[in-house]
Amino acid sequence: MLGVIVAFYWPIVLSVEWPLFLLLTLVLLSLPIVSKQFFQRAAFGLMSTILFFLLGIFLVGIQSNRWHQSYFANAINDKTDLFQVEILEVPEQKENSVKCFANVSAVNNQKTIGKTLIYFEKTERALDLRYGDVLCLKANFGDVRPNGNPMEFDYSRYLRIHNVTHQSYVRDNEWEKVAHTGHSFFTWIYGVREYLGGVLEKSGMNGSNLMVARALILGEKSSLDRETLRTFSSAGAMHVLAVSGLHVGIVMLIFSFLLKPLKRLPKGRILFVVLVVLLIWFYALITGMSSSVLRAAVMFSFVIVGKELERESSVYQSIMVSAFLLILIEPLIIFQVGFQLSYLAVLGIVFLQPKIYNLFYTKYFLLDKVWQITSVSIAAQLATFPLGLYYFHQFPNFFMLSNLIVIPLAFAILIAGMVYFAFFWIPGIGYSCFLLLDGLLSILNKGVKWVEQLPHSIYWGVSIHWYEVFCLNIIIVLGALAFINRKTKWLITSMSLAVLLLVFNIVEKQYINSSFQLVIYNVNKSTAVDLFYGGKNVFIADKKLIQDDDKLLFHVKHNWFYRSGNEFAHKTIPIDTTRRLIAFQNKTLFRMDSTVTYKIPKTDFVLLENIAYLDSRVVADFITRNVSVVVGQGVSYRLKYFIEGQFLEQNLHDLKAKGAFVLNF
């Protein structure tokens, strides 16, 4: 993992000779005649560490296409290039486009490699795109750049983790389908998934039940609307909508129960293991093969094989082996949020849940099951909440209550869903199965909605740094070990770290409250300016952006969480075309577009937006008065080129090239 991290941030490409040389050295050191000496045993450990470190670097190098000579971006000449691309995954429908990950196999008949992201104009033809379709298209591929807004989620880094560094938007008249070459097995898998999704759509379920059914049973989260996502997130039940170890574990239990009679046959135990493992992996394939599903499929495969062949193995060993296999296949998976949360959750459950469960004993079956689910929820939440705060800026206060509702219902819904898929075509029986499935989904949605509507159901607006995540995890681990092993020293160490973290946050908060900041955000086709007075702010933006909560959350609100801990600005002012001068801490900012024809007032900063021409006398006046120019949205390339040659670098800031403009006072 350390080798993968180093190779991701520093472009190091190793030849295969290095790992092979170290592997050969390890083989020699492991020989009995050599390994008897202590020095050589120590050398073996050192060499093993170096081997796996270099292996991580090597894996990143061979899977990062952008360093390869045949990478498609190296073959691009001009805007008349013709590209041949093959769609790698099931296309995802967006509001105004169809999103596809594709492999660029040729540029102007020159063979290339490289994964890319393409947004197709949303038309009937684009909606018919499928996995494996080969297209010939014209496109203007550009680097995926970060927006550079303070505290914003770095989407370019997210794509780089998935081996994508370029993207393009393609209009309907710029592409043609020429073939279909998808692997027949995956084509069949995606076909089965689409067929089962169609069965659910034709069943007659209402909108919310249908969306949750597709997500919970088939792993199709793209159809979930914003309201459903918000409700489940606020209630702490999002893990039910994302197919994960919970779902794979339930599927394993279901098939283990159904196929148990096979054990009575000659060689039946082996047949039982093979069928259960195959069905686990079939379910993993159908639901999209996310990192959490892959991890669970590998781990449960080891568990079922070890159990049935009477080979007791450590759960931790199964977890580590599954992680190692996933990193071998896709090394950058360690940066994916799902992978991190999945492994932390399962480690928390395996290590902490038995200890928490043993704190309370009851002879009543139902109460015991309630406490069992509660202990699992507490263990998983303890292990994952620092990372949840870092990525999602929220904490569900009633997660134990919501899990008491969603975990049993998820189990029942998965069983009902499989039964419905098996018997939907039989009149009477199919309808009865539908009524059961639809009823369970209705109870789930209403239960989650009830939890979400409870007062203070969610603590929203938390912002922490990545190093605070590590510190919180160390505090939790030391505290748990102190509690389990009754070690006072570990408890004191844990509490001391907690106090240091608290002091650090108090100092940071005092610094924020005593500082002033001007931020001009880089938001596509929008103007957004923040004036921060300590922990309070005045937000100035166009009305369309103010009303677009999703866009605000992505680009702007994370900075509000960090500076004020609030979801909303203290004061919001819609942009007024008659009021262009913004005063702030003895400084002024003037917004200038193509409609401004009068004399520019005296100002310190000018924000250019939606403008194609600027009189040279105005530019000369800016230079004379030492005005700093911020190039915003809608400024023509010709004007950008002109003013870049006139201004000093410190007096010119292009939002698209450099990200948000931030000025601290």
C-alpha positions in Angstrom: 0.0 0.0 0.0 2.9 2.4 0.8 4.4 1.6 -2.6 1.1 2.4 -4.3 0.7 5.7 -2.4 4.3 6.8 -3.4 3.8 5.9 -7.0 0.5 7.7 -7.2 1.9 11.1 -6.0 5.3 10.7 -7.5 5.5 9.3 -11.1 7.9 6.5 -10.7 8.0 3.8 -13.3 9.9 0.6 -12.5 10.9 -2.2 -15.0 9.9 -5.7 -14.1 13.5 -6.6 -13.4 13.4 -5.0 -9.9 10.6 -7.1 -8.4 12.0 -10.3 -10.1 15.5 -9.7 -8.7 14.1 -9.2 -5.2 11.9 -12.2 -5.5 14.8 -14.4 -6.5 16.8 -13.0 -3.5 13.9 -14.0 -1.2 13.8 -17.5 -2.7 17.6 -17.9 -2.0 17.2 -16.5 1.5 14.4 -18.9 2.3 16.5 -22.0 1.6 16.9 -24.0 4.8 20.7 -24.0 4.6 20.7 -20.2 4.4 17.8 -19.3 6.7 19.3 -20.9 9.8 21.4 -17.8 10.5 19.7 -14.9 12.4 21.2 -12.2 10.1 19.8 -14.0 7.0 16.3 -14.3 8.7 16.4 -10.5 9.4 17.6 -9.9 5.8 14.6 -12.0 4.6 12.2 -9.7 6.5 13.9 -6.6 5.1 13.9 -7.9 1.5 10.2 -8.9 1.8 9.3 -5.4 2.9 11.3 -3.9 0.0 9.8 -6.4 -2.4 6.2 -5.5 -1.6 7.0 -1.8 -1.6 8.5 -2.0 -5.1 5.6 -4.3 -6.2 3.2 -1.5 -5.3 5.2 1.0 -7.4 5.4 -1.5 -10.2 1.7 -2.2 -10.3 0.8 1.5 -10.5 3.3 1.9 -13.3 2.0 -0.9 -15.5 -1.7 0.1 -14.9 -1.3 3.9 -15.4 -1.8 4.3 -19.1 -0.9 8.0 -19.2 2.9 7.1 -18.9 2.7 4.7 -21.8 4.0 5.7 -25.3 0.8 4.5 -26.9 -1.5 6.7 -24.6 -4.1 8.2 -26.9 -3.4 11.8 -25.7 0.1 11.6 -27.2 -1.4 10.9 -30.7 -3.8 13.9 -30.8 -2.9 16.4 -33.5 -5.8 18.8 -33.9 -9.6 19.1 -33.7 -10.1 17.1 -36.9 -8.8 13.9 -35.3 -11.0 10.8 -35.6 -11.2 8.5 -32.5 -12.3 4.9 -32.2 -13.6 4.2 -28.7 -15.1 1.2 -26.9 -17.6 1.6 -24.1 -16.2 -0.1 -21.0 -19.2 0.0 -18.6 -23.0 0.4 -18.6 -23.6 4.1 -19.6 -25.1 6.3 -16.9 -27.9 8.8 -17.6 -27.4 12.4 -16.4 -29.8 15.3 -16.5 -28.5 16.6 -19.9 -26.1 13.9 -21.0 -25.1 10.3 -21.1 -21.9 9.5 -19.2 -19.6 6.8 -20.5 -16.2 5.4 -19.5 -14.5 4.3 -22.7 -11.2 2.9 -24.0 -9.6 4.9 -26.9 -8.4 2.1 -29.2 -7.3 4.3 -32.1 -6.6 7.9 -33.2 -6.7 8.4 -37.0 -6.1 4.6 -37.5 -3.1 4.7 -35.1 -3.6 2.1 -32.4 -3.6 3.6 -28.9 -4.6 2.8 -25.3 -6.1 4.8 -22.5 -9.3 5.1 -20.5 -11.3 8.3 -20.9 -14.6 9.9 -19.8 -17.1 11.0 -22.5 -20.3 12.9 -22.0 -22.7 12.3 -25.0 -25.5 14.8 -25.8 -28.7 13.2 -24.4 -30.6 11.9 -27.4 -32.5 8.7 -28.2 -29.4 7.4 -29.9 -27.2 8.1 -26.9 -29.7 6.5 -24.5 -29.4 3.3 -26.6 -25.6 3.0 -26.0 -24.5 -0.2 -24.4 -21.4 -1.9 -22.9 -19.1 -3.0 -25.7 -20.3 -0.6 -28.3 -17.5 0.6 -30.6 -17.9 4.2 -31.8 -16.2 6.5 -34.3 -16.3 10.1 -33.2 -14.9 13.6 -33.3 -14.0 15.0 -29.9 -11.9 17.7 -28.2 -10.3 15.8 -25.3 -9.0 18.0 -22.6 -7.2 17.5 -19.3 -9.5 16.9 -16.3 -8.5 19.8 -14.1 -9.5 20.5 -10.5 -11.8 23.5 -9.9 -9.4 24.6 -7.2 -12.1 25.8 -4.9 -11.3 25.8 -1.1 -12.2 22.5 0.6 -14.0 21.3 -2.6 -14.0 17.6 -3.5 -11.3 17.1 -6.1 -13.1 15.3 -9.0 -9.9 15.3 -11.1 -8.1 13.2 -8.4 -11.2 10.9 -8.2 -10.9 10.3 -12.0 -7.1 9.8 -11.8 -7.7 7.1 -9.2 -9.8 5.4 -11.9 -7.0 5.9 -14.5 -8.8 8.7 -16.3 -7.0 12.0 -17.0 -8.9 13.3 -20.1 -12.6 13.9 -20.9 -14.8 15.3 -23.6 -18.3 16.3 -24.5 -19.6 14.9 -27.8 -22.7 16.2 -29.7 -25.2 13.9 -31.4 -23.9 14.6 -34.9 -20.2 13.9 -34.0 -20.4 10.1 -33.4 -21.5 6.9 -35.1 -21.7 3.3 -33.8 -19.6 1.0 -36.0 -19.5 -2.3 -34.1 -20.1 -4.2 -30.8 -17.1 -6.1 -29.4 -17.9 -6.4 -25.7 -16.9 -9.6 -24.0 -19.8 -12.1 -24.4 -19.7 -13.0 -20.7 -20.0 -9.5 -19.4 -22.5 -8.6 -22.1 -24.6 -11.5 -20.8 -24.1 -10.3 -17.2 -25.2 -6.8 -18.0 -28.1 -8.2 -20.0 -29.3 -10.2 -17.0 -29.0 -7.1 -14.8 -31.0 -5.1 -17.3 -33.6 -7.8 -17.6 -34.1 -8.0 -13.9 -34.3 -4.3 -13.7 -37.0 -4.4 -16.4 -38.9 -7.0 -14.3 -39.0 -4.6 -11.4 -40.0 -1.7 -13.6 -42.9 -3.7 -15.1 -44.1 -4.9 -11.7 -46.1 -1.8 -10.9 -44.0 -0.5 -7.9 -44.3 3.2 -7.1 -41.3 5.5 -7.8 -39.6 5.4 -4.4 -40.0 1.7 -3.9 -38.7 0.9 -7.4 -35.6 3.1 -6.9 -34.8 1.5 -3.6 -35.4 -2.0 -4.9 -33.1 -1.4 -7.9 -30.4 -0.1 -5.5 -30.7 -2.6 -2.7 -31.2 -5.8 -4.8 -29.3 -5.0 -8.1 -26.8 -2.3 -6.9 -28.2 0.3 -9.4 -27.8 3.6 -7.5 -27.9 5.9 -10.5 -31.7 6.0 -10.6 -32.0 7.3 -7.0 -33.3 10.8 -6.7 -31.8 13.5 -4.5 -34.7 13.3 -1.9 -34.2 9.5 -1.4 -30.4 9.9 -1.1 -30.8 12.7 1.4 -33.4 10.7 3.5 -31.3 7.6 3.8 -28.1 9.6 4.4 -29.7 11.7 7.2 -31.0 8.5 8.8 -27.6 6.8 8.7 -28.9 4.1 6.3 -27.0 4.7 3.1 -25.1 1.5 3.5 -28.3 -0.4 2.7 -28.5 1.3 -0.7 -24.9 0.5 -1.5 -24.5 -3.2 -2.1 -21.8 -4.3 0.3 -20.6 -7.0 2.7 -24.0 -6.9 4.4 -25.8 -7.9 1.2 -23.2 -10.5 0.2 -23.4 -12.1 3.6 -27.1 -12.3 3.4 -26.9 -13.9 0.0 -24.4 -16.4 1.3 -26.7 -17.4 4.2 -29.7 -17.7 1.8 -27.9 -20.0 -0.6 -26.2 -22.0 2.1 -29.6 -22.7 3.6 -31.2 -23.6 0.3 -28.3 -25.9 -0.9 -27.7 -27.5 2.5 -29.4 -30.9 1.4 -26.6 -31.3 -1.2 -24.2 -32.2 1.7 -25.9 -35.6 2.1 -24.8 -36.7 -1.4 -21.5 -38.4 -2.2 -19.0 -35.6 -2.7 -21.9 -33.3 -1.8 -19.8 -31.1 0.4 -17.5 -30.2 -2.4 -20.5 -29.6 -4.7 -22.1 -27.4 -2.0 -18.9 -25.3 -1.7 -18.6 -24.8 -5.5 -22.2 -23.8 -6.0 -22.3 -21.4 -3.1 -19.0 -19.7 -4.1 -20.2 -19.5 -7.7 -23.6 -18.0 -6.7 -21.8 -15.4 -4.4 -19.6 -14.3 -7.4 -22.6 -14.3 -9.7 -24.4 -11.9 -7.3 -21.2 -9.8 -7.1 -21.1 -9.5 -10.9 -24.8 -8.7 -11.2 -24.6 -5.9 -8.7 -21.7 -4.1 -10.3 -18.5 -5.5 -8.7 -17.9 -2.5 -6.4 -14.9 -2.7 -4.1 -17.1 -3.5 -1.1 -18.8 -6.3 -3.0 -15.4 -7.7 -4.3 -13.9 -7.6 -0.8 -17.0 -9.4 0.6 -17.1 -11.9 -2.2 -13.4 -12.8 -1.7 -13.7 -12.9 2.1 -16.9 -15.0 2.2 -15.4 -17.4 -0.4 -12.5 -18.0 1.9 -14.8 -18.4 4.9 -17.2 -20.9 3.2 -14.3 -22.9 1.8 -12.5 -23.0 5.2 -15.6 -23.9 7.1 -16.8 -26.7 4.9 -13.4 -28.2 4.4 -12.8 -28.0 8.1 -9.9 -25.6 7.8 -10.3 -23.0 10.5 -8.7 -19.7 9.3 -8.5 -16.3 10.9 -11.1 -13.8 9.8 -8.3 -11.2 9.8 -6.3 -13.4 7.4 -9.3 -13.6 5.0 -9.7 -9.8 5.2 -6.0 -9.2 4.5 -5.9 -11.8 1.6 -9.0 -10.2 0.0 -7.4 -6.8 0.3 -4.1 -8.0 -1.2 -5.9 -9.7 -4.2 -7.9 -6.5 -4.9 -4.8 -4.3 -4.8 -3.0 -6.7 -7.1 -5.9 -6.4 -9.6 -6.4 -2.6 -9.2 -3.8 -1.0 -7.0 -5.4 2.5 -6.9 -8.5 0.9 -5.3 -7.0 1.9 -1.9 -7.9 5.5 -2.6 -11.6 4.7 -3.2 -14.0 5.8 -0.5 -15.9 2.5 -0.7 -12.8 0.4 -0.2 -11.7 2.4 2.8 -15.1 2.5 4.5 -15.7 -1.2 3.7 -12.5 -2.5 5.2 -12.7 -0.2 8.3 -16.3 -1.3 8.9 -15.6 -5.0 8.7 -12.4 -4.7 10.9 -14.5 -2.7 13.4 -17.2 -5.4 13.4 -14.8 -8.3 13.7 -12.7 -6.7 16.4 -15.1 -4.6 18.5 -18.5 -6.2 18.0 -17.8 -9.3 20.2 -16.5 -7.1 23.0 -19.5 -4.8 22.8 -22.0 -7.6 22.6 -20.5 -9.3 25.7 -21.2 -6.2 27.8 -24.9 -7.1 28.0 -26.6 -10.5 28.3 -30.3 -11.3 28.1 -32.1 -14.7 27.9 -34.9 -13.3 25.7 -34.4 -14.2 22.1 -35.9 -11.0 20.5 -34.1 -8.7 22.8 -30.8 -10.5 22.2 -31.2 -10.1 18.4 -31.9 -6.4 18.9 -28.7 -6.0 21.0 -26.8 -8.1 18.5 -27.7 -5.7 15.6 -27.1 -2.7 17.9 -23.6 -3.9 18.8 -22.8 -4.4 15.1 -24.0 -0.8 14.4 -21.9 0.6 17.2 -18.8 -1.3 16.1 -19.1 -0.3 12.5 -19.9 3.3 13.3 -16.9 3.6 15.7 -14.6 2.3 13.0 -15.9 4.5 10.2 -17.1 7.8 11.6 -13.8 9.7 11.3 -13.7 8.9 7.6 -17.4 9.6 7.3 -16.9 13.1 8.8 -14.0 13.7 6.4 -15.8 12.7 3.2 -19.5 13.5 4.0 -19.3 16.2 6.7 -22.1 14.7 8.7 -22.9 12.2 11.5 -26.3 10.4 11.8 -27.2 10.7 15.5 -29.9 7.9 15.3 -27.8 5.4 13.4 -28.6 2.6 16.0 -32.3 3.2 15.6 -32.2 3.2 11.8 -30.1 0.0 11.7 -32.7 -1.8 13.9 -35.1 -1.0 11.1 -33.0 -1.4 7.9 -30.9 -4.5 8.6 -33.8 -6.9 9.3 -35.7 -5.4 6.4 -32.7 -5.6 4.0 -32.5 -9.3 4.8 -36.2 -9.8 4.2 -36.2 -7.7 1.0 -33.3 -9.6 -0.5 -35.1 -12.9 0.1 -38.4 -11.5 -1.2 -36.6 -10.1 -4.2 -35.0 -13.4 -5.2 -38.3 -15.2 -4.7 -40.1 -12.7 -6.9 -37.5 -13.0 -9.6 -38.0 -16.8 -9.5 -41.8 -16.8 -9.6 -42.9 -13.5 -11.1 -44.0 -15.2 -14.3 -46.5 -17.5 -12.5 -50.0 -15.9 -12.1 -51.1 -15.7 -8.5 -47.8 -16.7 -7.0 -45.9 -13.9 -8.8 -48.4 -11.3 -7.6 -48.3 -12.5 -4.1 -44.5 -12.3 -4.1 -44.8 -8.8 -5.5 -47.2 -7.7 -2.8 -44.8 -9.0 -0.2 -41.7 -7.3 -1.7 -43.6 -4.0 -2.3 -44.9 -4.0 1.3 -41.5 -4.6 2.7 -40.0 -1.7 0.6 -42.8 0.6 1.8 -42.1 -0.2 5.4 -38.4 0.4 4.8 -39.0 3.8 3.2 -41.5 4.9 5.8 -39.2 3.7 8.6 -36.2 5.6 7.3 -38.3 8.7 6.6 -39.6 8.6 10.2 -36.0 8.4 11.6 -34.9 11.2 9.3 -37.7 13.5 10.5 -36.8 13.1 14.2 -35.4 16.3 15.7 -31.6 16.6 15.3 -31.5 13.3 13.4 -28.2 14.4 11.8 -25.2 16.5 12.8 -24.4 18.4 9.6 -21.5 20.7 8.6 -18.5 19.0 10.1 -15.1 19.7 8.5 -11.9 17.9 9.4 -8.5 17.5 7.8 -7.0 14.2 6.6 -4.5 14.1 9.5 -7.3 14.5 12.0 -8.8 11.3 10.6 -5.6 9.4 11.4 -5.5 11.0 14.9 -9.2 10.1 15.6 -8.5 6.5 14.5 -5.5 6.3 16.8 -7.6 7.6 19.7 -10.4 5.0 19.0 -7.9 2.1 18.7 -6.0 3.1 21.9 -9.3 3.7 23.7 -10.7 0.3 22.6 -7.5 -1.5 23.6 -7.4 0.2 27.0 -11.0 -0.8 27.6 -10.5 -4.4 26.5 -7.2 -5.0 28.2 -7.7 -2.7 31.2 -4.5 -0.8 30.4 -4.5 2.6 32.1 -1.5 3.8 30.1 -3.3 3.3 26.8 -6.3 5.1 28.1 -4.1 8.1 29.3 -2.4 8.2 25.9 -5.8 8.1 24.1 -7.2 10.9 26.2 -4.0 13.0 25.8 -4.3 12.7 22.0 -8.0 13.7 22.3 -7.1 16.8 24.3 -4.3 17.7 21.9 -6.8 17.4 19.0 -9.3 19.5 20.9 -6.7 22.2 21.6 -5.6 22.2 17.9 -9.3 22.7 16.8 -9.8 25.6 19.3 -6.6 27.3 18.0 -7.7 26.8 14.4 -11.2 28.1 15.2 -9.8 31.2 16.8 -7.6 31.9 13.8 -10.6 31.6 11.5 -12.7 33.9 13.7 -10.0 36.6 13.6 -9.4 36.4 9.9 -11.0 38.0 6.8 -11.1 36.3 3.4 -12.3 37.1 -0.1 -13.1 34.1 -2.3 -14.1 34.1 -6.0 -15.1 30.6 -6.8 -14.4 28.7 -10.0 -18.0 27.6 -10.9 -18.8 26.7 -14.5 -21.2 29.3 -16.1 -21.8 31.0 -12.7 -20.5 33.8 -10.6 -19.9 33.2 -6.9 -18.1 35.5 -4.5 -17.8 35.0 -0.7 -16.8 37.7 1.8 -15.8 36.0 5.1 -15.8 38.1 8.3 -14.4 35.5 10.7 -16.9 32.7 11.0 -19.7 34.7 9.1 -20.0 35.3 5.4 -21.8 37.3 2.8 -22.4 35.2 -0.4 -22.9 37.0 -3.7 -24.0 34.9 -6.7 -26.4 34.7 -9.6 -29.9 33.6 -8.8 -29.6 30.3 -10.7 -26.6 29.2 -8.6 -28.3 30.2 -5.4 -31.3 28.0 -6.2 -29.1 25.0 -7.3 -28.4 23.2 -4.0 -26.4 20.4 -5.6 -24.0 22.8 -7.3 -23.6 24.8 -4.2 -22.9 21.7 -2.2 -20.2 20.5 -4.7 -18.4 23.8 -5.2 -19.1 26.1 -2.3 -20.6 24.6 0.9 -17.6 22.6 1.9 -15.8 25.9 2.5 -18.8 27.1 4.6 -18.5 23.9 6.7 -14.8 24.6 7.3 -15.1 28.3 8.2 -18.4 28.5 10.0 -19.8 24.9 10.4 -23.0 26.0 8.7 -24.9 24.7 5.7 -26.1 28.2 4.7 -24.5 31.5 4.3 -25.2 34.1 7.0 -26.3 36.5 4.2 -27.0 35.8 0.5 -27.2 38.6 -2.1 -28.3 37.8 -5.6 -26.2 39.5 -8.3 -27.6 42.9 -9.4 -26.5 44.3 -12.8 -26.9 47.8 -11.4 -24.6 47.1 -8.4 -21.2 46.0 -9.6 -18.9 47.4 -6.9 -18.3 45.1 -3.9 -16.5 46.7 -0.9 -14.6 44.6 1.6 -12.0 45.5 4.3 -11.0 48.8 2.6 -10.7 47.0 -0.7 -13.1 47.0 -3.7 -14.0 44.5 -6.4 -15.6 45.5 -9.6 -17.5 43.0 -11.8 -17.1 43.8 -15.5 -18.9 42.2 -18.4 -19.7 43.2 -22.0 -22.6 45.5 -21.0 -20.2 47.9 -19.1 -19.6 50.9 -21.4 -19.1 53.7 -18.8 -15.9 54.7 -17.1 -14.5 52.1 -14.7 -14.5 53.4 -11.1 -11.4 53.3 -8.9 -11.0 49.7 -7.7 -8.4 47.2 -6.4 -9.7 44.1 -8.2 -11.7 43.6 -11.5 -13.6 40.4 -12.2 -14.0 39.9 -15.9 -17.0 37.7 -16.9 -19.0 37.1 -20.1 -16.8 39.5 -22.2 -15.1 39.1 -25.5 -13.4 42.5 -26.0 -11.6 45.0 -23.8 -10.4 48.4 -24.9 -6.6 48.7 -24.8 -7.0 52.1 -23.0 -9.0 50.4 -20.2 -6.2 47.8 -19.9 -3.6 50.5 -19.8 -5.6 52.2 -17.0 -5.7 49.0 -15.0 -1.9 48.6 -15.4 -1.3 52.2 -14.3 -3.5 51.9 -11.2 -2.0 48.4 -10.4 -5.4 46.8 -10.6 -5.5 43.0 -10.2 -7.6 41.2 -12.8 -9.5 38.0 -12.2 -10.5 36.2 -15.4 -13.9 34.5 -14.7 -16.5 32.7 -16.7 -17.3 33.5 -20.4 -14.1 35.4 -21.2 -13.0 34.8 -24.8 -9.7 33.0 -25.6 -8.6 36.0 -27.6 -9.1 38.4 -24.8 -7.4 36.0 -22.4 -4.4 35.8 -24.7 -4.3 39.6 -25.0 -4.3 40.4 -21.3 -1.9 37.6 -20.5 0.7 39.5 -22.5 -0.1 42.8 -20.8 -0.3 42.0 -17.0 2.3 40.8 -14.6 1.7 37.3 -13.4 1.0 38.4 -9.8 -1.7 40.8 -11.1 -3.6 38.3 -13.2 -5.6 35.3 -12.0 -7.4 32.9 -14.4 -10.1 31.0 -12.5 -10.1 28.1 -14.9 -6.4 27.7 -15.0 -5.5 28.4 -11.4 -8.7 27.6 -9.5 -10.5 29.9 -7.1 -9.1 33.4 -6.3 -8.5 33.5 -2.5 -7.3 36.7 -0.7 -6.7 36.7 3.1 -6.6 39.9 5.1 
